Amino acid sequence: MFWKKSNNKQSQESKSLLLANGAMQSYFISELDPALLDLFEKREKTVGTDERFSNWCKLTEKLSKDSVHTLAEEKALLEYYISLWGLLQNEELHVKVDFNIADPSIKLHALICFPLVQNALTNGYNTMPAHPIKIRLSSTTNQIKLEVSNHVNHYLKDQSENDYINNLQYRLKFHYPNKHSLFINSNSMLFKGVMILDVRH
């Protein structure tokens, strides 16, 4: 009986550690996405690209996994990140963004909106004008909703099986236990992720 109690406690501690590590990995990938870094390293360096990339690093260096900021700040970082991706990508980037924010002052954990966007940019098609990535960020006084969709990449078996999505689930469970939803839907043409956060205090 005592062994069982000890074993259960150890198992719970292991789960908590796994959750914390996954949340940390999610944040790190959002802060400096390996795919974005790869684009930067392969792109011919110019004053403009160096300055824009360096500025991104400065914008995020003061943040951490536990940082909380306003939805307006998250929106601004998303806009900067998308424009930076478009600057570094050799082909033209097509993204349709819709912001419908009732209260820009509501708080959320920094960069938590990024994984769904990064997944779309990295693993979906984004160079066809007829099939842009669609990003819709909306909010009420109590809820934040992010919807991201992209034309499917038929070379991928499952666009939801990667570090962006897997670690995002850990981070949501870590920061928003019982206060989040993450829906993933995919068919032969479209991949869509929907994240809902309950931000009531």
C-alpha positions as CSV (number, residue, x, y, z in Angstrom):
1,M,0.0,0.0,0.0
2,F,2.8,2.4,0.9
3,W,4.6,1.5,-2.3
4,K,1.5,2.3,-4.3
5,K,1.1,5.7,-2.8
6,S,4.7,6.5,-3.4
7,N,4.5,5.3,-7.0
8,N,1.4,7.4,-7.6
9,K,3.1,10.4,-6.3
10,Q,6.1,9.8,-8.4
11,S,3.9,9.3,-11.5
12,Q,2.1,12.6,-10.8
13,E,5.5,14.4,-10.4
14,S,6.6,13.0,-13.7
15,K,3.5,14.2,-15.5
16,S,3.9,17.6,-14.0
17,L,7.5,17.8,-15.1
18,L,6.5,16.6,-18.6
19,L,3.9,19.3,-18.7
20,A,6.3,22.1,-17.6
21,N,9.0,20.9,-20.1
22,G,6.5,20.8,-23.0
23,A,5.2,24.3,-22.1
24,M,8.8,25.6,-22.0
25,Q,9.6,24.0,-25.4
26,S,6.4,25.6,-26.9
27,Y,7.5,29.0,-25.7
28,F,11.1,28.6,-27.0
29,I,9.8,27.6,-30.5
30,S,7.5,30.6,-30.5
31,E,10.2,32.9,-29.5
32,L,12.8,31.8,-32.0
33,D,11.2,29.4,-34.5
34,P,13.8,27.1,-36.1
35,A,12.0,27.4,-39.4
36,L,12.2,31.2,-39.3
37,L,15.9,31.0,-38.3
38,D,16.5,28.6,-41.2
39,L,14.9,31.2,-43.6
40,F,17.1,33.9,-42.2
41,E,20.3,31.9,-42.5
42,K,19.6,30.9,-46.1
43,R,18.5,34.4,-47.2
44,E,21.1,36.7,-48.7
45,K,21.8,39.2,-45.9
46,T,20.9,42.8,-46.4
47,V,20.8,45.8,-44.0
48,G,17.0,45.4,-44.1
49,T,16.8,41.7,-43.3
50,D,19.5,41.9,-40.6
51,E,17.8,44.9,-38.9
52,R,14.3,43.3,-39.0
53,F,15.5,40.0,-37.6
54,S,17.6,41.6,-35.0
55,N,14.6,43.7,-33.9
56,W,12.5,40.6,-33.6
57,C,15.0,39.2,-31.2
58,K,15.0,42.4,-29.2
59,L,11.2,42.4,-29.0
60,T,11.1,38.9,-27.5
61,E,14.2,38.9,-25.4
62,K,12.4,40.5,-22.5
63,L,9.7,37.8,-22.5
64,S,9.6,34.4,-20.9
65,K,7.3,31.4,-20.7
66,D,5.4,33.0,-17.8
67,S,5.2,36.5,-19.2
68,V,1.7,38.0,-19.5
69,H,0.9,40.9,-21.7
70,T,-2.1,42.5,-23.4
71,L,-3.9,41.1,-26.5
72,A,-2.9,44.3,-28.3
73,E,0.8,43.4,-27.7
74,E,0.3,39.9,-28.8
75,K,-1.4,41.2,-32.0
76,A,1.5,43.5,-32.7
77,L,4.0,40.7,-32.3
78,L,2.0,38.5,-34.6
79,E,1.9,41.2,-37.3
80,Y,5.6,41.8,-37.0
81,Y,6.4,38.0,-37.2
82,I,4.2,37.5,-40.3
83,S,5.8,40.4,-42.1
84,L,9.3,39.2,-41.2
85,W,8.4,35.7,-42.6
86,G,7.3,37.4,-45.8
87,L,10.5,39.4,-46.0
88,L,12.7,36.3,-45.5
89,Q,10.7,33.9,-47.7
90,N,11.9,33.8,-51.3
91,E,8.4,33.4,-52.7
92,E,5.5,35.7,-52.2
93,L,3.6,35.2,-49.0
94,H,-0.2,35.3,-49.0
95,V,-1.9,35.7,-45.6
96,K,-5.3,37.1,-44.9
97,V,-5.6,38.5,-41.4
98,D,-8.8,39.5,-39.5
99,F,-8.6,41.1,-36.1
100,N,-11.9,41.6,-34.3
101,I,-10.8,42.5,-30.7
102,A,-13.4,43.9,-28.3
103,D,-11.0,44.6,-25.5
104,P,-7.3,44.9,-26.5
105,S,-6.3,45.3,-22.9
106,I,-7.2,41.8,-21.8
107,K,-4.2,39.7,-20.7
108,L,-2.8,36.4,-22.0
109,H,0.5,34.5,-21.9
110,A,3.0,35.9,-24.3
111,L,3.4,34.2,-27.7
112,I,0.7,31.6,-27.0
113,C,-1.0,32.5,-30.3
114,F,2.1,31.8,-32.3
115,P,2.2,28.0,-32.7
116,L,-0.9,27.7,-34.9
117,V,0.4,30.5,-37.1
118,Q,3.9,29.0,-37.3
119,N,2.4,25.6,-38.1
120,A,0.5,27.2,-41.0
121,L,3.5,29.1,-42.3
122,T,5.9,26.2,-42.1
123,N,3.7,23.2,-43.0
124,G,0.9,24.6,-45.2
125,Y,1.0,26.2,-48.6
126,N,1.2,30.0,-48.4
127,T,2.5,31.1,-51.8
128,M,-0.8,30.8,-53.8
129,P,-3.0,33.9,-54.0
130,A,-6.1,31.7,-54.3
131,H,-5.3,29.8,-51.1
132,P,-3.9,32.3,-48.5
133,I,-3.4,31.4,-44.9
134,K,-6.3,32.8,-43.0
135,I,-5.8,34.1,-39.5
136,R,-8.7,35.4,-37.4
137,L,-8.1,36.7,-33.9
138,S,-11.2,37.8,-32.0
139,S,-12.1,38.4,-28.4
140,T,-14.9,39.3,-26.0
141,T,-14.3,40.6,-22.4
142,N,-14.0,36.9,-21.2
143,Q,-12.7,35.0,-24.2
144,I,-10.0,35.0,-26.8
145,K,-10.4,32.9,-30.0
146,L,-7.8,32.3,-32.6
147,E,-8.7,30.5,-35.9
148,V,-5.9,29.6,-38.4
149,S,-6.5,27.7,-41.6
150,N,-4.3,26.9,-44.6
151,H,-4.4,24.9,-47.8
152,V,-3.2,21.4,-46.9
153,N,0.3,20.2,-47.8
154,H,-0.3,16.8,-49.5
155,Y,3.3,15.8,-48.8
156,L,2.5,15.7,-45.1
157,K,0.6,12.8,-43.6
158,D,-0.7,14.8,-40.7
159,Q,-0.1,18.6,-40.2
160,S,-1.1,18.3,-36.6
161,E,1.7,15.9,-35.6
162,N,4.6,18.2,-35.0
163,D,6.3,20.2,-32.2
164,Y,4.2,23.3,-32.8
165,I,0.9,21.5,-32.0
166,N,2.1,18.9,-29.6
167,N,3.9,21.4,-27.3
168,L,1.1,23.9,-27.6
169,Q,-1.2,21.4,-26.0
170,Y,1.3,21.1,-23.1
171,R,1.5,24.9,-22.7
172,L,-2.3,25.3,-22.8
173,K,-2.7,22.7,-20.1
174,F,0.1,24.3,-18.1
175,H,-1.2,27.9,-18.2
176,Y,-4.9,27.4,-18.8
177,P,-6.0,24.1,-17.1
178,N,-9.7,23.7,-17.7
179,K,-9.9,27.1,-19.4
180,H,-8.9,26.3,-22.9
181,S,-10.1,24.4,-26.0
182,L,-8.0,23.4,-29.0
183,F,-9.8,22.0,-32.1
184,I,-8.0,20.6,-35.1
185,N,-9.8,19.7,-38.3
186,S,-8.4,18.6,-41.6
187,N,-9.8,17.4,-44.9
188,S,-8.4,16.9,-48.4
189,M,-8.2,20.6,-49.0
190,L,-8.1,22.5,-45.7
191,F,-6.3,22.3,-42.4
192,K,-7.7,24.4,-39.5
193,G,-6.8,25.0,-35.9
194,V,-9.0,26.8,-33.4
195,M,-7.8,27.8,-30.0
196,I,-10.2,29.3,-27.4
197,L,-8.9,30.8,-24.1
198,D,-11.1,31.6,-21.1
199,V,-9.5,34.7,-19.6
200,R,-12.0,35.5,-16.9
201,H,-10.3,36.2,-13.5
